[in-house]
Amino acid sequence: MKIRITNKSNNQNPSYQTIGSSGMDLRAFIPTSIILPPGERVLVPTGLYLEIPEKYEAQVRPRSGLALKKGITVLNSPGTIDADYRGEIGVILYNSSKESYEIKPSERIAQLVFARIVKVNFENSSGLDETERSSSGFGSTGTN
């Protein structure tokens, strides 16, 4: 599938790093570093604009290494980019660590994953079919 892109950054277009990759890295398009203090968030521009086909979305997800090693994550994960959005892709980064983090120009800050959308129509009902789990809440599928 082809996606139209306008890249106003000085970074290359996102691309898959391996044959098995699900996501493409998004890079920061900033003129100078941004210091992200502990417990704070910032919107980081990418300089990328997409024309996503109808019935698809793009999801912005954290990079696992950045999350594990530095505590930097995408706050609204996954962030959804709708097919009718044409503005610049921005990434809301959050610092969950106890130390400030320096976001550097062109740094890989998140992943972009495309997914097909299924639209539904709700049918009002006075009840739902019972299942083994039914209305049991969190952790109800087992103790392990």
C-alpha positions as CSV (number, residue, x, y, z in Angstrom):
1,M,0.0,0.0,0.0
2,K,1.3,3.5,-0.8
3,I,0.8,6.4,1.5
4,R,1.4,10.0,0.3
5,I,3.8,12.0,2.5
6,T,5.0,15.5,2.6
7,N,8.3,15.7,4.5
8,K,9.2,19.2,5.6
9,S,11.9,18.0,8.0
10,N,15.6,17.4,7.3
11,N,15.2,13.7,8.2
12,Q,14.6,10.9,5.7
13,N,11.1,9.5,5.4
14,P,10.2,6.8,8.0
15,S,11.1,3.3,6.9
16,Y,11.0,-0.2,8.2
17,Q,14.3,-1.2,9.7
18,T,13.9,-5.0,9.3
19,I,11.7,-7.3,7.2
20,G,9.7,-8.2,10.3
21,S,9.2,-4.6,11.6
22,S,5.7,-3.5,12.3
23,G,6.5,0.1,12.9
24,M,8.6,2.8,11.4
25,D,10.6,5.2,13.5
26,L,9.5,8.8,13.8
27,R,12.3,11.4,14.4
28,A,12.2,14.7,16.2
29,F,12.2,17.8,13.9
30,I,13.5,20.4,16.3
31,P,16.2,23.0,15.7
32,T,17.8,22.5,19.1
33,S,17.5,19.9,22.0
34,I,14.5,20.0,24.3
35,I,15.1,19.2,28.0
36,L,12.1,17.2,29.3
37,P,12.0,17.3,33.1
38,P,10.7,14.4,35.2
39,G,6.9,14.1,35.2
40,E,6.5,16.6,32.3
41,R,5.2,16.2,28.7
42,V,6.0,18.0,25.5
43,L,4.6,17.9,21.9
44,V,7.5,17.1,19.6
45,P,7.1,18.0,15.9
46,T,8.2,15.6,13.2
47,G,7.8,17.7,10.0
48,L,5.7,14.9,8.5
49,Y,2.3,15.2,6.9
50,L,0.4,12.1,5.7
51,E,-2.5,11.3,3.4
52,I,-3.9,8.2,5.0
53,P,-6.4,6.2,2.9
54,E,-10.0,5.9,4.1
55,K,-10.5,2.9,6.4
56,Y,-7.0,3.1,7.8
57,E,-5.3,4.9,10.7
58,A,-1.8,5.5,11.8
59,Q,-0.9,4.8,15.4
60,V,1.9,6.6,17.2
61,R,3.5,4.2,19.7
62,P,6.4,4.4,22.2
63,R,9.8,3.0,21.3
64,S,10.4,0.1,23.7
65,G,14.1,0.8,24.3
66,L,13.5,4.5,25.1
67,A,10.6,3.5,27.4
68,L,12.6,0.8,29.3
69,K,16.0,2.5,29.4
70,K,15.0,6.2,29.9
71,G,11.3,6.1,31.0
72,I,10.3,8.2,27.9
73,T,6.9,7.2,26.5
74,V,4.1,8.4,24.3
75,L,1.5,9.8,26.6
76,N,-1.6,9.0,24.7
77,S,-0.4,5.6,23.5
78,P,-1.3,4.7,21.0
79,G,-2.0,8.1,19.5
80,T,-4.4,7.8,16.6
81,I,-3.9,9.8,13.3
82,D,-7.2,9.7,11.5
83,A,-7.5,9.3,7.7
84,D,-8.9,12.8,7.3
85,Y,-6.2,14.6,9.3
86,R,-3.7,16.5,7.2
87,G,-1.7,18.4,9.8
88,E,1.8,17.8,11.0
89,I,2.4,14.7,13.0
90,G,3.4,15.6,16.5
91,V,4.4,13.2,19.3
92,I,3.4,13.8,22.9
93,L,6.4,12.5,24.9
94,Y,6.2,12.0,28.6
95,N,9.1,11.6,31.0
96,S,8.1,9.0,33.7
97,S,11.6,8.8,35.1
98,K,13.2,10.8,37.9
99,E,15.8,12.4,35.7
100,S,15.5,15.1,33.0
101,Y,15.8,13.7,29.4
102,E,17.4,15.5,26.5
103,I,15.5,15.1,23.2
104,K,18.0,15.7,20.4
105,P,17.3,16.9,16.9
106,S,16.6,14.0,14.5
107,E,16.4,11.5,17.5
108,R,14.1,8.5,17.0
109,I,11.3,9.3,19.4
110,A,8.3,7.0,18.5
111,Q,7.0,4.4,16.1
112,L,4.4,4.7,13.4
113,V,2.2,1.7,12.8
114,F,-0.7,1.5,10.2
115,A,-3.9,-0.4,10.9
116,R,-7.1,-1.1,9.1
117,I,-10.3,0.4,10.7
118,V,-13.5,-1.5,11.1
119,K,-16.5,0.8,11.6
120,V,-19.5,-0.6,13.6
121,N,-23.1,0.3,14.2
122,F,-24.5,-0.2,17.7
123,E,-27.7,-2.2,18.2
124,N,-29.5,-1.3,21.4
125,S,-30.3,-4.3,23.6
126,S,-31.7,-4.8,27.0
127,G,-29.2,-7.6,27.8
128,L,-26.1,-9.4,26.4
129,D,-25.4,-13.1,26.0
130,E,-23.8,-14.7,29.0
131,T,-20.2,-16.1,28.8
132,E,-18.0,-18.0,31.2
133,R,-16.4,-14.7,32.3
134,S,-19.4,-12.4,31.8
135,S,-19.0,-9.3,33.9
136,S,-16.0,-10.4,36.0
137,G,-13.5,-7.6,36.0
138,F,-9.8,-7.1,35.8
139,G,-7.7,-10.2,36.6
140,S,-10.7,-12.5,36.3
141,T,-9.2,-14.8,33.7
142,G,-6.8,-16.4,36.1
143,T,-4.3,-15.9,38.9
144,N,-1.1,-16.4,36.8
